[in-house]
């Protein structure tokens, strides 16, 4: 059945929170210096201000995706939108670091309701696979569009208004959504979903949050006993969570979904894509600022082509998938992405910026089809009433992938940096130790040394960091090539579980 005018207008409504979430993620780093000067948070508080949003989103995605299947996806979307708007106001007018941390935590929990709800509603509104692919491409393009608009809009607001203004951008968006959703979005729920198992909710948080936290800390500070213990604890709780889901009649996470080959293969490919792009993007951002010496705003502007390339790749993917087999479009796009990542190996020193910018644009264009087609496979391979849980799994895999990529590739790059840096003989021991630890440390140490010595130290640190980037780019490109082939094989002639008819409750 083809979608009508109401469904396409509803898609425009669903694009609103998608744009907002990406805006909120992209403007915070611009606002950090301003809010730090005003609220004077400690270093620990500042880290929580930055990280708590992502922690809460990752921790609650599975719960909220399944919750939407139970109480209704439109209802959950509106509840989350209202909470997001109120928390945005609280964040904007925070008078202390503690208040801002709490507001950011609520923003994260509310944000966890938005992505799976919007994607699940799209899967239900657009039952025609061709139209659903186009709708998901628009949905994903809006998310990336917010990443483009965020730095520009945020920079303008910070130049003319208080730092809290960047959070207020979300308020009119949520008001518009709340006003139009009841008229344009139908309601969907699973009448046989059963009651929410609170023990499973607690176990999911106890598994996801420690693992995400440990991966982030490993990326920042390296491997230590504390991170190992936290990671092990999260994995242990995750094991208990999985066992409980297998026993429950109405589990929080339906593990039966992973028996669908299209679902499990698509989630795995999305995870690998997030691992690779998350780790590479971290190093590219650091390269532009620490090696090329660009400001945060200038570095952000140079990444605009990358965001635009994702939009283009996402929008052309459904059309190509109609003419060619989707798994071949997916695989070819990943091979293009691998070629873009390999361009990073040509970037050495400050003069390598063109290779980095072009490489990111090509890689992002190639990964565009992966995001759209894998997402469509995930939601299209399950029965309609399970779309919320499936959407949450795709989003959770992306969150895990990004955190894992930052931790793993960041550790590899750091190891190469420490092995390759050649400290000049005239550098004092304390400065040498600081420079050997990290590129940021080398920048701080060079500022304390006489002109020629400082420049010499900075030059060798830049070369060492570039070597780390080259190594990560080679590994990342190889992984993408392998999974491009694996994806084309695993997804070929995959049976779709969506063909299984099960009851679904629909209410306008």
N, C-alpha and C positions, 0 to 999 in steps of 0.2 A: 504494500500500500504506500502510495506516494504521500509525502508531507504537504500540508497546505500552508496558506498564508499565516495562520496562527502559529504553526510550528516554527516557521522561519523568523517571525517576529519574536517568538520565545527564545530562539537562539541568540538574538541580539541582547535580550535580557540576561541570558546566562553568560554572555561575554563580559558583563559588567564586573562581577566579582573576580573573574579571571584576570582582567586588567588590573584590578585593585591589588590583588595579592602580589603580582609582580612589581607593581609600583612600590608597595610597602617594603619589599625586599631590596629594591634597588636604590632607594633614597636614604635608608638609614645610615649607611657608611658616610654619606655626605654630611649628615646632620651630627655625627658623633663629636667632632671638635666643638661645635656650638653648644650642644647639650652638656658636654663635659665641662665647659667653661662656666655654664650656668648652675648646674646641679652639683658639680665637684664630686663625682662618684670616685670610690677607690678603684684600683685596677681590677679587683675581683668583681666589684659591682658593674663596672663597665663591660666586662666580659659577659656577665649575665644579661645585661641590657641587650647586647648584640645576639647572644646565642639562645636565650630562653624561647624566643619565637619559633625558631626552627625545631628545638627540642619538643615543644608542645605539639606542633604540627605532626612531626614524625610519630610521636607517642600515641596520638589520638586518631590517626587516619583510619586504622582498621576498625576501631570502636565506632566512629562516626559513620563510616561507610555502611556497616552492618545495621547501625541504629536507623539510618535512613530507610533501609529496606523494611524495617519494622513499623516505624511511625509515619512514614511517608516522606518522600524525597523533597517535595516542595515545602512541606512543613519544616523539615530540618534546615533547608536552605534559608528560609525566612527567619527562623530562630537564630541561626548562625550569623546572618546578615545584620540583624538587629544588635546582637551582642558585639559584632565587629565594629559597628558604628559607635556604640556607647564606649567601647574600650578605646577606640581611636580618639574620642574626645578626652577621655581620662589621660591617655598618653600625651596628648597635645598640651594639657594644662597641668602636667605633673610638677609637683613642687619639691620632690625628693627622689633620690635614686631608687628607694624601695617602692615608691608609688609607680615609677616608670617600669620597673621590673615586673610588678604585679599586672600592670596594664598590658605589657607586652606578652605576658603569659596568657592572659585572657584572649588577646588577639590571636595567639597561636592556636588555642583550643577552638576558637570560633573559625579560624582559617581552615582547620581540619574538617569542618563541616562543609566547606564551600566546594573544594575541588571534587571530591567523590560525588557530591550531590549534583553538581552541574554536569559531570560526565555521565552519571547514571541517567539523569533526565534526558540527555541527548540520545543515549542508546535506546530509550523507550519512545521518544518522540519521533525518531527517524528509524523506522524498521527496515526501510529499503537500504541494502548495504551500500549502494553508490551514494545515496544522499547522506547516509550516516558518515561515510568517509569524508565527504565535503564538509559536513557540520563539525566533525572533529578537527579537520584542518583549520577551519575558521576559529574554533575554540583555542587551539594551540597557537595560532598566529596572534590572537589577541593577547595571550599570555606573554609572548615574546615582544609584541608591540608595547606592552607596559614596561618592559625592560629598556626599550629604546626611549620612551617618553620620560621614564622616571628620572634619570640624571638631569635631563634638560629642565623639566618642570621643577624638580627639587632644587636645582641650582638657582633658578629664578626666584623661587619662594625664599630660599635662605639668604639671597642677596637683598630682598626687600622686607622680609618679615621675620618674626621670631622662629626658632627651630621647631616649635610645636606645629607650625603651619604645614609641615610635610605630612603629619599624621591626619590633619583635617581634610586632606584631599579625598579620603575615603568616605567621609560623611555624606556628601550629596549623592555619591554613587550608590550607597546603600539605601538612602531614602528613595531614590528612583526605582531601585529593584523592589523594595517593599511595596511601592505603589503600583507597579505593573505586574508583578509575579502572579497575584491571584487571578488576573484576567487572561494572561497569556500562557501560563505554565499549567499543565494538567498535573494531577496528583497521582503518584504511583506508590503502592506498598505491597508487601507480601502478606497475604492473609494467613499463611501457615508458618509465619516466622518464629513464633514462640516468644517466651520472655527473655529479656536480656540477662545474661549470666554475669553478675557483678564480679565474681571471682575471676572469670576469664578476662574481664576488663583490667583488673588489678595485675594479673599475671602478664598481660600484653604490655602494660606500661613498665612492669618490672623487668621485662625482657628487652624492649626496644630502647628505653631511655638510657640504661647503662651502656648498651652497646654503642649507641650514637655518641654518648658522652666520651667513652673510652677512645673511639676512633678519632674524634675531634682533638682530644688531648694528646694522643699519639702524634697527630699531625703537627700540633703546636710545639710540644716539648720532647718528642721522642718516646721510645718505649721505656717504661719503668715498671716497678713492681706494683704500684698503685693501679696503673692502667690495666695491667694484666689481670689483677684481682677483680677489678670492676667488669672487665670484658668477660671473664670466666663466670662471674655471678650472673650477668645478663644472659649468657648462653645457657647456663643451668636453669634459670627461670624459664627461658624459652623452651627448653626440653619439657618441663612440667606443663607449660601452656599447650604444647602440641599434643601431649598425651591426654590432657583433659578434653581437648577439642574432639579427639577420636571417640571419646566415651559419651559425649553429650548428644542428645537427640536434636537440639537446636544450637549448634556451636556458634561462637562469636566469629570464628574464621572457618569456613567450610573447606576442609582440606581435600574434599572430593574434586574441587575445581582443578587441582593440579593433575588429575588423571586425564584431563582434556589436553591433548597434545598441543593444540594451537595456543591454548591459554598458557601452559607451562613454558613452551618455547618462546612465546612473545614476552612473557615476564622476564625470562632469563636474558633475552637479547636487550631488553630495556635496562636491566641491571648492569650489563656489561657496558652499554653505551653511556650510562650515567657514571660508572666507575672511570671510564677513559676520559670523558669530557670534563668530569668534575676535577680530576687530578690535573689534567692539562690546563684547564682554565685557571686554576689556582696559580700555576707556574707562569702562565702568560701574563696574568695580572701583576705578579711580582716582577716579572721581567720588565714590563713597561714602566713600572714605577721605580724600581731599584737599579736596574741596569741601564735603561734608556733615560732615567731621570725625569720622567713626566709626572705631573701632578695627578691627583686622583680624578679630577674632572677631565683633564686632557686624556688620560688613559681610558676613562669611561667613554669619551666621544670616539676614540679610535676603535672601540668595540661595537659601535653602532652598526658598521657593515656586517659584523657577525650576526647580530640580532636580525637584521633585515634579510640576511641570507637564509636563516632558519624559516622566516615567514615565507619566502619564495619557495624553498624546498618543501615546506609543509603544504602549501597551496597547490603545487603541481603534482604532488604524490598521488592524490585520488584519481586525477585524470590519467596519469601514466598507468596506474593499477587497473584501469578499465581497458587499456589497450594491451597490456602485458600482464603476465602473472604477478600478483602482488609480492611473492617471495623473491622474484627476480628484481623487481624495482627496489625492494628493501636491500637485497644483497649488493646490487650495483651502487646504490647510494652509500652504503657503508664502505665500499671500495674507494669511492670518490672521497669520502671522509678520511680514509687512511692516507690517501695521497696528500690531502691538505695538512694532516698532522705531520707528515714527513717533511714538509717545508720548514718546520721549526728547526730542523737539523742544520739549516743554512743560516740561522740567526746567531751571530756572534758579536758580542759587544753592543754598544748603543746603535750601531748602524744596521742592526738586523730587524728594525721595526717593520719595514715593508713586508718582509717574509712572514713575520708573526701575524700581522693584520690580514694579509692575503690568505695565509694558512688557516686562520680561524674562520674566515668567511667561507672558504671551500669546505672545510671540515663541517661547519654548521649547516651549510647547504646540503651536504651529503647525509647528515644525521636527521634532517627534516623529515624525509620519508620514513625513517625508522620510528620516530616519535609518533607520527600519525598512523602508520599502518599497524604497528605493534599495538597501539592503544585500541584501534578498531578491532584487531583480532582478539584482544582481551575481552572487550565488552560484547563483541559479536559472537563469541564462542560459548557463552553461558546463557542460561534461561533468563528472560527479562527480570524476574523477581530477584535474581542474584547480581544484578548489574551494580548495585551499590558496593557490595563486598568485592566484586571484581575490580571496580574502579579504585577502591581503596588499596587493593593489592598492587596495582600498577603504580600508584602514587608512592606507596611505601617503598617499593623496590627502587624507585628513583631517588628517594631520600637516603636510603641505605647505600645506594651506589655512589652518590655524590660524596657522602661521608667516608666511605671506604676508599674511593679514588683519591681523595685529599690525603688520607692517612697513608696509604700504600705508596702512591707516587711521590708524595711529599717526603716520605722516608727515603725512597730511592734517590731522589734528587739531592737530599741532604747528605747522604752517604757519598755520592759522587763528588759533591762540592767539597767536602772535607778531605777527600782523597786527592783532588786535583789542585786545590789552592796552594800556591807557592809563596810563603811569607818572605818578604825581603829581609835580609840579615840585620838591617839597621832598625827594624821594628822592635820595640820593647816587648818583653815576654807577656805582660798583661794584655797589651793591645793585640798581640799575636793570637793569644788564646781566645779573645773576644771575636777576632776576625775569622778564626777557624771554625767557630761554632755555627755561624750563619751569615748570610749576605747582609742582613740587617745589622748584625754585629760588626761586620767589616765597614759598613757605612759610618757607624758611630765611632769606631776606632780610628778611621782615616781622618775624621774631623778633629781629632786631638793631636795629630801628627803634623810636623812641618810640611809645607806645600808639596815638594817633590816626592817625599816619602809617602805622604798620604795618597797622592795620585797613583803612585806605583802600587800601593796596597790595594786601592780601589780597582785598578785595572786588572790585577790578577784575580781578585774576587769576582769581577764581572765575567772573566773568562771561565772560572770554575763553575759559576752559576749557569752559564751558557752550556757547559759540558753536561751538567745535570739535566737541563732542558732537552738537550739532544738525546740523552739516554732514555728519558721518559718518553719522548716522542717516538723513538724507535720501538720501544716496548709497546706503547699504546697502539701504534699503527699495526704492529704484528697481531695484537689481540683482536683488533677490529677486523682485520682480514680473515683470521681464523673463524670468527663468529659470523662473518658475512657468508662464508661457505656453509658453516653449520646451520645457519638460519635458512638458507635456500633448500637444504636437504630436509631439515626437521619440519619445515612448514609446508612442504610439498604435499598436496592432497590431504591436508589435515582434516579430519572430521570435525564438524562444528557441533558442539553440545547445544547450541541455540536451537537446533532443529527439534530438540526434545520439548514437547509441549507440556507446560505445567501451568497451573492457575495463577493469574496475577490480577490483583485488584486495581482497577483504574477508576478514578473519580475526577471529574472536572473541577 
